Amino acid sequence: MKGLATFVANLALLAATASANEWMSDYGAALNAAKAERKPLVVVIENPGDRAVRFDETSFSPQQPSSPLLAKYKLCRIDASSAYGQAVAKAFRASSLPLTSIIDKTGSVQIFVKQGALSAAEWHAALATYQSGARPEPVICST
């Protein structure tokens, strides 16, 4: 009986993780959802048909170390090959793809931006660093 309870608990956790980690394709809806839930928003703008500018699919795999971190975020993937995706890429001033951005939990400030490919280590580090969705404290230098 204990094994069955553990199995059911793991199944429930897997289902919750899967639904929490669903990627939206509408930036406006994703931003509104992130604001409502007070979660940071990960935006990936890519061209999935072009391997050179496609976000690395292995980074989205549930087996990756960064997978539990994704639950801390609202997630949005934009296809830059569509007219809508091109408009979003222009709004983000994307000069190269893929573009990865993390927007703070208020939905008002980009707290991380990377144009071009991210290594698995960079992806994990960005997710770990910005998971609270808080804006970084400004650094004040005095002379």
TORPA-4810 file (N, C-alpha, C, O; in nm, 3 decimals):
<nodes>
NODE_1_0.081_-0.119_0.000_0.000_0.000_0.000_0.086_0.127_0.000_0.053_0.226_-0.065_M
NODE_2_0.199_0.121_0.074_0.288_0.236_0.079_0.345_0.266_-0.059_0.359_0.382_-0.096_K
NODE_3_0.378_0.160_-0.136_0.431_0.179_-0.271_0.331_0.247_-0.362_0.368_0.331_-0.444_G
NODE_4_0.203_0.210_-0.348_0.097_0.271_-0.428_0.081_0.419_-0.393_0.065_0.503_-0.482_L
NODE_5_0.087_0.450_-0.265_0.075_0.590_-0.222_0.191_0.674_-0.277_0.171_0.787_-0.322_A
NODE_6_0.311_0.618_-0.273_0.427_0.688_-0.327_0.412_0.709_-0.477_0.443_0.816_-0.528_T
NODE_7_0.366_0.606_-0.547_0.345_0.615_-0.691_0.243_0.725_-0.724_0.266_0.806_-0.814_F
NODE_8_0.132_0.728_-0.652_0.028_0.829_-0.676_0.081_0.968_-0.646_0.053_1.063_-0.719_V
NODE_9_0.158_0.982_-0.538_0.215_1.113_-0.504_0.312_1.159_-0.613_0.310_1.276_-0.652_A
NODE_10_0.396_1.068_-0.662_0.489_1.103_-0.769_0.417_1.138_-0.898_0.457_1.230_-0.970_N
NODE_11_0.309_1.067_-0.927_0.229_1.095_-1.046_0.166_1.234_-1.036_0.164_1.310_-1.133_L
NODE_12_0.114_1.267_-0.918_0.055_1.400_-0.897_0.159_1.509_-0.912_0.132_1.614_-0.971_A
NODE_13_0.279_1.485_-0.858_0.388_1.583_-0.870_0.428_1.602_-1.015_0.450_1.714_-1.060_L
NODE_14_0.437_1.492_-1.089_0.470_1.499_-1.231_0.365_1.576_-1.309_0.399_1.658_-1.394_L
NODE_15_0.238_1.552_-1.281_0.129_1.623_-1.349_0.134_1.772_-1.316_0.115_1.856_-1.405_A
NODE_16_0.158_1.806_-1.190_0.167_1.947_-1.151_0.285_2.014_-1.218_0.273_2.128_-1.264_A
NODE_17_0.398_1.946_-1.224_0.517_2.001_-1.289_0.492_2.021_-1.438_0.531_2.123_-1.494_T
NODE_18_0.428_1.924_-1.502_0.401_1.935_-1.645_0.311_2.052_-1.675_0.337_2.128_-1.768_A
NODE_19_0.204_2.070_-1.596_0.113_2.181_-1.624_0.176_2.315_-1.588_0.151_2.415_-1.654_S
NODE_20_0.259_2.317_-1.483_0.325_2.441_-1.444_0.430_2.482_-1.546_0.461_2.600_-1.559_A
NODE_21_0.484_2.385_-1.618_0.592_2.413_-1.712_0.544_2.424_-1.856_0.624_2.407_-1.948_N
NODE_22_0.417_2.450_-1.878_0.368_2.463_-2.014_0.412_2.597_-2.073_0.405_2.702_-2.008_E
NODE_23_0.459_2.590_-2.196_0.506_2.709_-2.266_0.390_2.772_-2.342_0.320_2.705_-2.418_W
NODE_24_0.370_2.902_-2.321_0.267_2.977_-2.393_0.330_3.034_-2.519_0.452_3.050_-2.527_M
NODE_25_0.248_3.063_-2.618_0.300_3.118_-2.743_0.251_3.261_-2.767_0.284_3.321_-2.870_S
NODE_26_0.176_3.315_-2.676_0.126_3.453_-2.686_0.193_3.535_-2.577_0.167_3.516_-2.459_D
NODE_27_0.281_3.627_-2.619_0.357_3.706_-2.522_0.267_3.788_-2.430_0.289_3.791_-2.309_Y
NODE_28_0.166_3.853_-2.485_0.076_3.935_-2.403_0.005_3.853_-2.297_-0.004_3.895_-2.182_G
NODE_29_-0.046_3.738_-2.335_-0.115_3.650_-2.239_-0.017_3.599_-2.134_-0.051_3.590_-2.016_A
NODE_30_0.104_3.564_-2.176_0.205_3.515_-2.082_0.245_3.624_-1.984_0.261_3.598_-1.865_A
NODE_31_0.262_3.746_-2.033_0.298_3.858_-1.946_0.187_3.885_-1.844_0.215_3.906_-1.726_L
NODE_32_0.063_3.885_-1.889_-0.049_3.906_-1.797_-0.058_3.796_-1.692_-0.084_3.823_-1.575_N
NODE_33_-0.036_3.672_-1.734_-0.038_3.560_-1.639_0.075_3.572_-1.538_0.055_3.546_-1.419_A
NODE_34_0.193_3.611_-1.585_0.308_3.628_-1.494_0.280_3.738_-1.392_0.309_3.721_-1.274_A
NODE_35_0.223_3.848_-1.436_0.189_3.957_-1.344_0.087_3.910_-1.242_0.101_3.937_-1.123_K
NODE_36_-0.016_3.840_-1.288_-0.123_3.794_-1.199_-0.070_3.697_-1.093_-0.115_3.699_-0.979_A
NODE_37_0.025_3.613_-1.132_0.080_3.513_-1.041_0.204_3.563_-0.967_0.260_3.492_-0.884_E
NODE_38_0.247_3.685_-1.000_0.368_3.743_-0.940_0.488_3.650_-0.958_0.564_3.625_-0.865_R
NODE_39_0.501_3.600_-1.082_0.614_3.513_-1.117_0.695_3.583_-1.225_0.640_3.659_-1.305_K
NODE_40_0.824_3.558_-1.228_0.903_3.609_-1.340_0.862_3.535_-1.467_0.810_3.424_-1.462_P
NODE_41_0.887_3.597_-1.580_0.850_3.542_-1.711_0.976_3.515_-1.792_1.060_3.603_-1.810_L
NODE_42_0.988_3.391_-1.841_1.095_3.356_-1.934_1.038_3.368_-2.074_0.935_3.307_-2.105_V
NODE_43_1.103_3.445_-2.159_1.063_3.459_-2.298_1.178_3.409_-2.385_1.292_3.453_-2.371_V
NODE_44_1.146_3.315_-2.474_1.244_3.266_-2.570_1.189_3.297_-2.708_1.081_3.249_-2.745_V
NODE_45_1.263_3.376_-2.785_1.225_3.407_-2.922_1.321_3.329_-3.011_1.442_3.348_-3.003_I
NODE_46_1.267_3.244_-3.095_1.349_3.154_-3.175_1.285_3.129_-3.310_1.169_3.163_-3.334_E
NODE_47_1.361_3.068_-3.396_1.308_3.018_-3.522_1.321_2.866_-3.515_1.428_2.813_-3.545_N
NODE_48_1.213_2.796_-3.477_1.225_2.652_-3.456_1.259_2.572_-3.582_1.307_2.459_-3.572_P
NODE_49_1.237_2.629_-3.699_1.268_2.560_-3.823_1.412_2.572_-3.867_1.454_2.503_-3.960_G
NODE_50_1.488_2.657_-3.801_1.629_2.679_-3.837_1.716_2.640_-3.720_1.721_2.708_-3.617_D
NODE_51_1.786_2.530_-3.735_1.868_2.476_-3.626_1.967_2.579_-3.572_1.999_2.577_-3.453_R
NODE_52_2.014_2.668_-3.656_2.114_2.767_-3.614_2.057_2.870_-3.517_2.131_2.926_-3.437_A
NODE_53_1.927_2.895_-3.523_1.866_2.997_-3.436_1.750_2.940_-3.355_1.659_3.014_-3.315_V
NODE_54_1.754_2.811_-3.330_1.652_2.745_-3.249_1.708_2.725_-3.110_1.825_2.691_-3.093_R
NODE_55_1.624_2.747_-3.011_1.666_2.723_-2.873_1.690_2.574_-2.855_1.617_2.492_-2.910_F
NODE_56_1.791_2.539_-2.781_1.829_2.400_-2.761_1.718_2.324_-2.690_1.689_2.350_-2.573_D
NODE_57_1.655_2.230_-2.761_1.543_2.154_-2.707_1.579_2.077_-2.580_1.493_2.057_-2.494_E
NODE_58_1.703_2.033_-2.567_1.739_1.955_-2.449_1.725_2.038_-2.321_1.709_1.981_-2.213_T
NODE_59_1.731_2.169_-2.332_1.715_2.254_-2.214_1.575_2.247_-2.157_1.555_2.275_-2.039_S
NODE_60_1.477_2.208_-2.239_1.339_2.200_-2.194_1.303_2.062_-2.140_1.193_2.042_-2.090_F
NODE_61_1.394_1.968_-2.149_1.366_1.830_-2.110_1.343_1.820_-1.960_1.417_1.882_-1.882_S
NODE_62_1.243_1.742_-1.917_1.219_1.725_-1.773_1.334_1.656_-1.701_1.342_1.662_-1.578_P
NODE_63_1.424_1.592_-1.775_1.538_1.525_-1.713_1.653_1.621_-1.684_1.749_1.582_-1.617_Q
NODE_64_1.645_1.744_-1.731_1.753_1.839_-1.710_1.750_1.896_-1.568_1.643_1.907_-1.509_Q
NODE_65_1.866_1.932_-1.512_1.870_1.988_-1.376_1.790_2.116_-1.363_1.744_2.149_-1.253_P
NODE_66_1.771_2.189_-1.471_1.698_2.316_-1.463_1.547_2.297_-1.463_1.474_2.393_-1.437_S
NODE_67_1.499_2.178_-1.490_1.355_2.155_-1.500_1.276_2.199_-1.376_1.174_2.266_-1.391_S
NODE_68_1.319_2.165_-1.254_1.243_2.211_-1.137_1.239_2.363_-1.126_1.144_2.420_-1.073_P
NODE_69_1.342_2.429_-1.175_1.346_2.575_-1.171_1.240_2.636_-1.260_1.188_2.744_-1.231_L
NODE_70_1.206_2.569_-1.369_1.106_2.623_-1.462_0.972_2.644_-1.396_0.895_2.731_-1.439_L
NODE_71_0.941_2.566_-1.293_0.813_2.580_-1.222_0.802_2.715_-1.152_0.692_2.758_-1.117_A
NODE_72_0.913_2.781_-1.130_0.914_2.912_-1.064_0.875_3.025_-1.159_0.854_3.139_-1.116_K
NODE_73_0.865_2.993_-1.288_0.845_3.093_-1.393_0.716_3.069_-1.471_0.664_2.957_-1.474_Y
NODE_74_0.666_3.175_-1.533_0.573_3.161_-1.645_0.664_3.151_-1.767_0.772_3.211_-1.770_K
NODE_75_0.620_3.076_-1.866_0.707_3.045_-1.979_0.641_3.084_-2.111_0.522_3.060_-2.132_L
NODE_76_0.720_3.143_-2.199_0.669_3.187_-2.328_0.774_3.163_-2.436_0.887_3.209_-2.426_C
NODE_77_0.735_3.090_-2.540_0.821_3.067_-2.657_0.754_3.131_-2.777_0.637_3.107_-2.805_R
NODE_78_0.830_3.211_-2.849_0.780_3.284_-2.964_0.850_3.234_-3.090_0.973_3.226_-3.094_I
NODE_79_0.772_3.201_-3.191_0.825_3.157_-3.320_0.851_3.281_-3.406_0.758_3.344_-3.456_D
NODE_80_0.977_3.315_-3.421_1.016_3.437_-3.494_0.997_3.426_-3.644_1.015_3.524_-3.716_A
NODE_81_0.960_3.308_-3.694_0.936_3.296_-3.838_0.796_3.343_-3.877_0.767_3.357_-3.996_S
NODE_82_0.709_3.367_-3.778_0.574_3.416_-3.806_0.574_3.569_-3.801_0.666_3.630_-3.747_S
NODE_83_0.472_3.630_-3.858_0.460_3.776_-3.854_0.450_3.824_-3.709_0.512_3.923_-3.672_A
NODE_84_0.372_3.753_-3.629_0.359_3.788_-3.488_0.495_3.777_-3.417_0.534_3.867_-3.342_Y
NODE_85_0.566_3.669_-3.442_0.696_3.649_-3.381_0.797_3.755_-3.422_0.879_3.797_-3.341_G
NODE_86_0.790_3.798_-3.547_0.880_3.904_-3.594_0.849_4.035_-3.523_0.941_4.112_-3.492_Q
NODE_87_0.722_4.061_-3.498_0.684_4.184_-3.426_0.734_4.179_-3.282_0.783_4.279_-3.229_A
NODE_88_0.722_4.063_-3.218_0.771_4.049_-3.080_0.923_4.063_-3.078_0.978_4.130_-2.991_V
NODE_89_0.991_3.999_-3.173_1.137_4.010_-3.181_1.179_4.156_-3.198_1.277_4.200_-3.138_A
NODE_90_1.107_4.229_-3.279_1.138_4.371_-3.300_1.117_4.449_-3.170_1.199_4.535_-3.136_K
NODE_91_1.010_4.419_-3.098_0.983_4.488_-2.971_1.093_4.459_-2.869_1.125_4.545_-2.786_A
NODE_92_1.151_4.341_-2.874_1.261_4.305_-2.785_1.397_4.349_-2.839_1.501_4.325_-2.776_F
NODE_93_1.396_4.413_-2.955_1.518_4.458_-3.022_1.618_4.344_-3.041_1.737_4.357_-3.015_R
NODE_94_1.564_4.231_-3.087_1.647_4.113_-3.109_1.731_4.131_-3.235_1.678_4.139_-3.346_A
NODE_95_1.861_4.138_-3.218_1.950_4.148_-3.333_2.001_4.011_-3.376_2.050_3.994_-3.487_S
NODE_96_1.989_3.912_-3.285_2.022_3.774_-3.320_1.933_3.680_-3.239_1.887_3.714_-3.130_S
NODE_97_1.912_3.563_-3.295_1.827_3.463_-3.231_1.910_3.340_-3.198_2.013_3.317_-3.262_L
NODE_98_1.867_3.261_-3.102_1.752_3.286_-3.017_1.781_3.399_-2.918_1.897_3.427_-2.886_P
NODE_99_1.676_3.462_-2.872_1.686_3.562_-2.767_1.615_3.504_-2.646_1.503_3.454_-2.656_L
NODE_100_1.682_3.511_-2.533_1.623_3.465_-2.407_1.618_3.584_-2.313_1.718_3.653_-2.292_T
NODE_101_1.500_3.607_-2.256_1.481_3.718_-2.164_1.406_3.669_-2.041_1.319_3.583_-2.051_S
NODE_102_1.441_3.723_-1.927_1.365_3.699_-1.804_1.315_3.835_-1.758_1.392_3.930_-1.741_I
NODE_103_1.184_3.843_-1.738_1.119_3.968_-1.697_1.080_3.953_-1.550_1.031_3.848_-1.508_I
NODE_104_1.100_4.058_-1.473_1.074_4.053_-1.329_0.928_4.020_-1.299_0.843_4.023_-1.389_D
NODE_105_0.899_3.988_-1.173_0.766_3.941_-1.135_0.659_4.049_-1.144_0.540_4.017_-1.136_K
NODE_106_0.697_4.175_-1.161_0.597_4.280_-1.183_0.564_4.295_-1.331_0.470_4.365_-1.368_T
NODE_107_0.644_4.229_-1.415_0.621_4.235_-1.559_0.667_4.365_-1.622_0.622_4.400_-1.732_G
NODE_108_0.756_4.438_-1.556_0.793_4.569_-1.608_0.939_4.586_-1.649_0.971_4.680_-1.721_S
NODE_109_1.029_4.497_-1.605_1.171_4.515_-1.632_1.235_4.382_-1.672_1.213_4.279_-1.609_V
NODE_110_1.315_4.387_-1.778_1.395_4.270_-1.813_1.512_4.264_-1.715_1.588_4.359_-1.702_Q
NODE_111_1.524_4.151_-1.646_1.633_4.137_-1.550_1.744_4.046_-1.604_1.849_4.031_-1.541_I
NODE_112_1.719_3.986_-1.720_1.820_3.905_-1.789_1.787_3.906_-1.937_1.672_3.889_-1.976_F
NODE_113_1.891_3.926_-2.020_1.874_3.917_-2.165_2.000_3.853_-2.223_2.112_3.890_-2.187_V
NODE_114_1.980_3.758_-2.311_2.092_3.696_-2.382_2.049_3.674_-2.525_1.951_3.604_-2.552_K
NODE_115_2.123_3.734_-2.618_2.099_3.711_-2.759_2.200_3.608_-2.807_2.319_3.618_-2.778_Q
NODE_116_2.151_3.510_-2.879_2.236_3.401_-2.923_2.218_3.280_-2.834_2.144_3.284_-2.735_G
NODE_117_2.286_3.175_-2.869_2.270_3.048_-2.800_2.317_3.056_-2.655_2.414_3.124_-2.622_A
NODE_118_2.247_2.985_-2.569_2.284_2.969_-2.429_2.337_2.827_-2.410_2.280_2.732_-2.463_L
NODE_119_2.443_2.813_-2.337_2.487_2.678_-2.301_2.393_2.626_-2.193_2.319_2.704_-2.133_S
NODE_120_2.396_2.498_-2.168_2.313_2.440_-2.062_2.349_2.502_-1.927_2.261_2.527_-1.845_A
NODE_121_2.477_2.526_-1.905_2.520_2.587_-1.779_2.469_2.731_-1.766_2.426_2.771_-1.658_A
NODE_122_2.472_2.808_-1.875_2.421_2.946_-1.871_2.270_2.946_-1.846_2.220_3.028_-1.768_E
NODE_123_2.198_2.855_-1.912_2.052_2.844_-1.895_2.020_2.815_-1.749_1.936_2.882_-1.689_W
NODE_124_2.085_2.715_-1.692_2.060_2.676_-1.553_2.096_2.792_-1.458_2.020_2.821_-1.366_H
NODE_125_2.209_2.856_-1.481_2.252_2.967_-1.395_2.153_3.084_-1.400_2.122_3.143_-1.297_A
NODE_126_2.103_3.116_-1.519_2.006_3.225_-1.532_1.877_3.190_-1.457_1.824_3.273_-1.384_A
NODE_127_1.828_3.068_-1.475_1.706_3.027_-1.406_1.725_3.029_-1.255_1.636_3.073_-1.182_L
NODE_128_1.839_2.983_-1.208_1.866_2.980_-1.064_1.881_3.121_-1.007_1.831_3.150_-0.898_A
NODE_129_1.948_3.208_-1.080_1.976_3.344_-1.032_1.850_3.430_-1.023_1.835_3.506_-0.927_T
NODE_130_1.761_3.420_-1.120_1.648_3.513_-1.129_1.515_3.452_-1.088_1.410_3.513_-1.114_Y
NODE_131_1.515_3.335_-1.026_1.390_3.266_-0.993_1.298_3.343_-0.900_1.177_3.319_-0.902_Q
NODE_132_1.350_3.433_-0.818_1.263_3.510_-0.729_1.186_3.617_-0.806_1.083_3.665_-0.760_S
NODE_133_1.237_3.654_-0.922_1.172_3.758_-1.001_1.196_3.898_-0.949_1.136_3.994_-0.997_G
NODE_134_1.285_3.911_-0.851_1.316_4.042_-0.794_1.414_4.115_-0.885_1.502_4.054_-0.947_A
NODE_135_1.398_4.244_-0.890_1.494_4.325_-0.964_1.625_4.329_-0.886_1.624_4.341_-0.763_R
NODE_136_1.737_4.320_-0.956_1.865_4.329_-0.885_1.880_4.467_-0.823_1.835_4.567_-0.879_P
NODE_137_1.944_4.472_-0.708_1.970_4.600_-0.642_2.072_4.677_-0.724_2.169_4.620_-0.772_E
NODE_138_2.050_4.808_-0.741_2.149_4.887_-0.815_2.282_4.894_-0.739_2.285_4.896_-0.616_P
NODE_139_2.387_4.897_-0.815_2.520_4.912_-0.755_2.555_5.060_-0.759_2.556_5.122_-0.865_V
NODE_140_2.585_5.115_-0.642_2.618_5.256_-0.633_2.767_5.268_-0.608_2.819_5.215_-0.510_I
NODE_141_2.834_5.337_-0.696_2.978_5.357_-0.684_3.005_5.499_-0.642_2.943_5.593_-0.691_C
NODE_142_3.096_5.514_-0.553_3.135_5.648_-0.513_3.285_5.665_-0.535_3.361_5.568_-0.533_S
NODE_143_3.325_5.788_-0.557_3.467_5.813_-0.581_3.530_5.877_-0.460_3.650_5.906_-0.462_T
</nodes>
